[in-house]
Amino acid sequence: MRRDPSLRLNDAGRNVLRLLDACAVVVRDRGRVLDTVPAHCRRPLAELAEGYAGVWHLLAQELRDRDVTDTDLAQPSSLGA
């Protein structure tokens, strides 16, 4: 996706790419993140992570829904045949 000009060449697309890069850092360096977060920040960070996980889940559902809708629109209708 990083090479896709439709994402790279506009602010919203670049924000999506930066967000994905940040998530990749967490995936790649999870152990270091766990070791770095001070004890008093663990619970609030866990709550934020759970909240953002919910937001990501909703985004995934909405993307799938739009993909299905776009696919349906691209298919010729059998009603006019």
C-alpha positions in Angstrom: 0.0 0.0 0.0 2.9 2.3 0.7 3.6 2.5 -3.1 0.0 3.2 -4.1 -0.2 6.8 -5.3 -3.8 7.1 -4.4 -2.7 6.8 -0.8 0.7 8.5 -0.9 -0.4 11.6 -2.8 -3.1 13.0 -0.4 -3.1 14.0 3.3 -5.7 11.4 4.3 -3.9 8.6 2.6 -0.6 9.6 4.1 -2.2 9.6 7.5 -3.5 6.1 6.9 0.0 5.0 5.9 1.5 6.6 9.1 -1.1 4.9 11.2 -0.2 1.5 9.7 3.5 2.2 10.3 2.8 2.9 13.9 0.8 -0.3 14.3 3.7 -2.2 12.6 6.1 -0.8 15.2 3.9 -2.2 18.0 3.7 -5.6 16.3 7.4 -5.7 15.7 8.6 -4.3 19.0 5.8 -5.5 21.3 8.2 -6.8 23.9 10.1 -3.6 24.1 6.8 -1.6 24.3 5.7 -3.8 27.2 9.1 -3.3 29.0 9.1 0.5 28.4 5.6 1.4 29.7 5.8 2.4 33.4 3.5 0.5 35.8 1.2 3.5 36.4 0.5 3.8 32.6 -0.2 0.1 31.9 -3.9 0.1 32.8 -4.7 3.4 30.9 -2.7 2.2 27.9 -4.5 -1.2 28.0 -7.9 0.6 28.0 -6.8 2.8 25.1 -5.6 -0.2 23.2 -8.9 -2.0 23.7 -10.8 1.1 22.6 -8.7 1.5 19.5 -9.0 -2.2 18.8 -12.8 -1.6 18.7 -12.3 1.3 16.3 -10.1 -0.8 14.0 -12.8 -3.6 14.1 -15.5 -1.1 13.0 -13.2 0.2 10.3 -12.6 -3.3 9.0 -16.4 -4.0 8.9 -17.1 -0.7 7.1 -14.3 -1.4 4.6 -15.7 -4.9 3.9 -19.3 -3.4 3.6 -18.1 -0.9 1.0 -16.2 -3.5 -0.9 -19.3 -5.6 -1.1 -21.3 -2.6 -2.2 -18.7 -1.6 -4.8 -18.7 -5.2 -6.1 -22.4 -5.3 -6.4 -22.4 -2.0 -8.3 -19.8 -3.2 -10.7 -21.8 -6.3 -11.7 -24.3 -5.9 -14.5 -27.9 -6.1 -13.4 -29.9 -9.1 -14.5 -33.1 -7.0 -14.2 -32.6 -5.3 -17.6 -31.8 -8.5 -19.4 
